[in-house]
Amino acid sequence: MSGMKVVEALREALGPGKVATDEASLQARRHDYWALSAIRDHRKDPAPVPACVVRPGNVLDVQAALRAAAAAGAPVIPFGLGSGVVGGVIARPDAVVLDMSAMSRVRSIDPTDLMATFDAGVRGTDAEAAVAAQGLTIGHWPQSVAVSSVGGWVATRASGQFSTAYGNIEDMVLAVEAVLPDGTLVTLGKGPRASVGPDLRALILGSEGALGVITGVTLSLRRAPEARALSVFEIADMDRGFELQRQIVQAGWRPPVMRQYDPRESRRMDARASACLLLMIHEGPSGLVGAETAAVGELVAAAGATPMPAEVAERWLENRNHVPSWDQLLARGLVVDTVEVSAPWSRIGSVYGDAVSALARIPGLIAGSAHSSHAYRSGLNLYFTFAIQTDDTEAMEPAYLAAWRAILEATDLHGGSLSHHHGIGRVRREWLERELGAGGVTLLRRVKSALDPRGMMNPGVLIPNA
Ligand SMILES: Cc1cc2nc3c(=O)[nH]c(=O)nc-3n(C[C@H](O)[C@H](O)[C@H](O)COP(=O)(O)OP(=O)(O)OC[C@H]3O[C@@H](n4cnc5c(N)ncnc54)[C@H](O)[C@@H]3O)c2cc1C
């Protein structure tokens, strides 16, 4: 069926006001925030516009849209707020982009059970403001909190800056409501915990729009912390910092924020830094904050780290949610992106060292650096940033891919995981077998064909060789 016929079928199913075909709507939903899509725009090789943008107002609209698209044989691309950075959204001329941003209702907040249910399209900062008005917090603070949706967090298995104590999104999701490609509505999960067979929520977490559409999410909440303390230290090198962080978390302490910057990034954080900055935020009941600050202080002193002014952490708190403009960077000939991975404690130093060395060998590289920002009993993440200078527009994409390859090869070589929180999208799709093995990819393909036999949901993401 042609693009026009899909649009007619959708207008009939949902009413004309929810199906947009004007140029501005189509242009705004061509792709997400993937740096490579921005590079292709810059090169004048942009992603095509979709056939239409559908804005469902409720679950019934989502069901109707999926059924109409299925009958028309049209692919459907769920779109939260478009802050994804791995190419989870790239339109095609026959596709229906399902823009979830009109599903923006806070459905309920329960201050006794500490649960809140949101429409999937609720903006992160709106969700947090709604619970904050009742003295509560979700505690999920991705840097993109102001430009991402609750449904997008679930679809990408997102992580917030306070994750070391509060966990990642999978630790907060109590229930997921989703519409499967055939229009079936499922609500998976209820309360604090259940033993009811396999955890089907996990099928939707990280599904990147390829298995269905998330329409609602119930998150567990926390009471706003009574106290907060900030501390900053300097330590001689990355390996000593990793070892200190390992001791802190393995002793049972959980500073919600614990970030370690390599020398290059430390200098960017504070001109006085001459080695690696370690920044911590402690939160909770004041007794716990006091005890944690004192115990961590002893570990820090024993490791030979020295205190730095807490204003470094205050500045980070104030400026932490800056969203870079790819267009401005590309206009200056700068190819920039970030790549996040993780590894066990015993290998994290090798991943860091090899990745930074491999980046340094890329022609035109002007910065290749990393920090850690999410710590676990068994290991740590690393968040690499690279910047490559080139005025040759045609050289940008190969340079970009070379930098990604440098980081992922080093991570894979040392047995790390190839994504910590941004997901697979398109940029890591052909790397997924290294993470899951051939058997794991076969299993994922079987899940995909069981739920989405027509392959209509977000074709091109997540599944290798799709
Ligand atoms: C400056 C910046 C900072 C960032 N910081 C962080 C960070 O700290 N932590 C982190 O985890 N991520 C971060 N990200 C990445 C991004 O914000 C997250 O991946 C976020 O969860 C995406 O949400 P979104 O609503 O914008 O989703 P979108 O970009 O719209 O979509 C992302 C993927 O999810 C799918 N999807 C979206 N909504 C639904 C739905 N309702 N049902 C089914 N599929 C859906 C899409 O099809 C797509 O594959 C950052 C991004 C930027 C630009």
The ligand as an SDF file (V2000), in Angstrom:
LIG
                    3D

 53 58  0  0  0  0  0  0  0  0999 V2000
   22.6000   15.2410   25.9040 C   0  0  0  0  0  0  0  0  0  0  0  0
   22.1420   13.8470   26.1240 C   0  0  0  0  0  0  0  0  0  0  0  0
   22.4100   13.2300   27.3240 C   0  0  0  0  0  0  0  0  0  0  0  0
   21.9860   11.9170   27.5620 C   0  0  0  0  0  0  0  0  0  0  0  0
   22.2090   11.3770   28.7970 N   0  0  0  0  0  0  0  0  0  0  0  0
   21.7740   10.1250   29.0600 C   0  0  0  0  0  0  0  0  0  0  0  0
   21.9780    9.5630   30.3500 C   0  0  0  0  0  0  0  0  0  0  0  0
   22.5040   10.1980   31.2640 O   0  0  0  0  0  0  0  0  0  0  0  0
   21.5380    8.2970   30.5620 N   0  0  0  0  0  0  0  0  0  0  0  0
   20.9220    7.5920   29.5810 C   0  0  0  0  0  0  0  0  0  0  0  0
   20.5450    6.4470   29.8380 O   0  0  0  0  0  0  0  0  0  0  0  0
   20.7270    8.1030   28.3490 N   0  0  0  0  0  0  0  0  0  0  0  0
   21.1220    9.3530   28.0680 C   0  0  0  0  0  0  0  0  0  0  0  0
   20.9100    9.8900   26.8200 N   0  0  0  0  0  0  0  0  0  0  0  0
   20.2520    9.0990   25.7800 C   0  0  0  0  0  0  0  0  0  0  0  0
   18.7120    9.2610   25.7280 C   0  0  0  0  0  0  0  0  0  0  0  0
   18.2990   10.4390   26.3680 O   0  0  0  0  0  0  0  0  0  0  0  0
   18.0320    8.0700   26.3690 C   0  0  0  0  0  0  0  0  0  0  0  0
   18.2860    6.9380   25.5590 O   0  0  0  0  0  0  0  0  0  0  0  0
   16.5250    8.2260   26.5500 C   0  0  0  0  0  0  0  0  0  0  0  0
   16.0580    7.1620   27.3310 O   0  0  0  0  0  0  0  0  0  0  0  0
   15.7360    8.2750   25.2530 C   0  0  0  0  0  0  0  0  0  0  0  0
   14.4100    8.7120   25.5390 O   0  0  0  0  0  0  0  0  0  0  0  0
   13.5200    9.4280   24.4200 P   0  0  0  0  0  0  0  0  0  0  0  0
   12.1540    9.5980   24.9840 O   0  0  0  0  0  0  0  0  0  0  0  0
   14.1710   10.6630   23.9510 O   0  0  0  0  0  0  0  0  0  0  0  0
   13.5150    8.2990   23.3110 O   0  0  0  0  0  0  0  0  0  0  0  0
   13.6910    8.4280   21.7260 P   0  0  0  0  0  0  0  0  0  0  0  0
   14.9990    8.9940   21.3760 O   0  0  0  0  0  0  0  0  0  0  0  0
   12.4930    9.0570   21.1390 O   0  0  0  0  0  0  0  0  0  0  0  0
   13.6980    6.8720   21.3270 O   0  0  0  0  0  0  0  0  0  0  0  0
   14.7630    6.0430   21.7230 C   0  0  0  0  0  0  0  0  0  0  0  0
   14.4370    4.5990   21.3130 C   0  0  0  0  0  0  0  0  0  0  0  0
   13.3450    4.1250   22.0900 O   0  0  0  0  0  0  0  0  0  0  0  0
   12.2130    3.8260   21.2820 C   0  0  0  0  0  0  0  0  0  0  0  0
   11.0480    4.3490   21.9990 N   0  0  0  0  0  0  0  0  0  0  0  0
   10.8680    5.5950   22.5180 C   0  0  0  0  0  0  0  0  0  0  0  0
    9.6740    5.6670   23.1370 N   0  0  0  0  0  0  0  0  0  0  0  0
    9.0910    4.4550   23.0140 C   0  0  0  0  0  0  0  0  0  0  0  0
    7.8560    3.9200   23.4340 C   0  0  0  0  0  0  0  0  0  0  0  0
    6.9690    4.6340   24.1070 N   0  0  0  0  0  0  0  0  0  0  0  0
    7.5760    2.6160   23.1300 N   0  0  0  0  0  0  0  0  0  0  0  0
    8.4800    1.8580   22.4380 C   0  0  0  0  0  0  0  0  0  0  0  0
    9.6650    2.3340   22.0150 N   0  0  0  0  0  0  0  0  0  0  0  0
    9.9620    3.6150   22.3000 C   0  0  0  0  0  0  0  0  0  0  0  0
   12.4680    4.4970   19.9310 C   0  0  0  0  0  0  0  0  0  0  0  0
   11.8750    3.8000   18.8660 O   0  0  0  0  0  0  0  0  0  0  0  0
   13.9840    4.4540   19.8640 C   0  0  0  0  0  0  0  0  0  0  0  0
   14.4330    3.2060   19.3900 O   0  0  0  0  0  0  0  0  0  0  0  0
   21.3150   11.2040   26.5500 C   0  0  0  0  0  0  0  0  0  0  0  0
   21.0250   11.8320   25.3330 C   0  0  0  0  0  0  0  0  0  0  0  0
   21.4390   13.1360   25.1180 C   0  0  0  0  0  0  0  0  0  0  0  0
   21.1110   13.7830   23.8000 C   0  0  0  0  0  0  0  0  0  0  0  0
  1  2  1  0
  2  3  1  0
  2 52  2  0
  3  4  2  0
  4  5  1  0
  4 50  1  0
  5  6  2  0
  6  7  1  0
  6 13  1  0
  7  8  2  0
  7  9  1  0
  9 10  1  0
 10 11  2  0
 10 12  1  0
 12 13  2  0
 13 14  1  0
 14 15  1  0
 14 50  1  0
 15 16  1  0
 16 17  1  0
 16 18  1  0
 18 19  1  0
 18 20  1  0
 20 21  1  0
 20 22  1  0
 22 23  1  0
 23 24  1  0
 24 25  2  0
 24 26  1  0
 24 27  1  0
 27 28  1  0
 28 29  2  0
 28 30  1  0
 28 31  1  0
 31 32  1  0
 32 33  1  0
 33 34  1  0
 33 48  1  0
 34 35  1  0
 35 36  1  0
 35 46  1  0
 36 37  1  0
 36 45  1  0
 37 38  2  0
 38 39  1  0
 39 40  1  0
 39 45  2  0
 40 41  1  0
 40 42  2  0
 42 43  1  0
 43 44  2  0
 44 45  1  0
 46 47  1  0
 46 48  1  0
 48 49  1  0
 50 51  2  0
 51 52  1  0
 52 53  1  0
M  END
$$$$
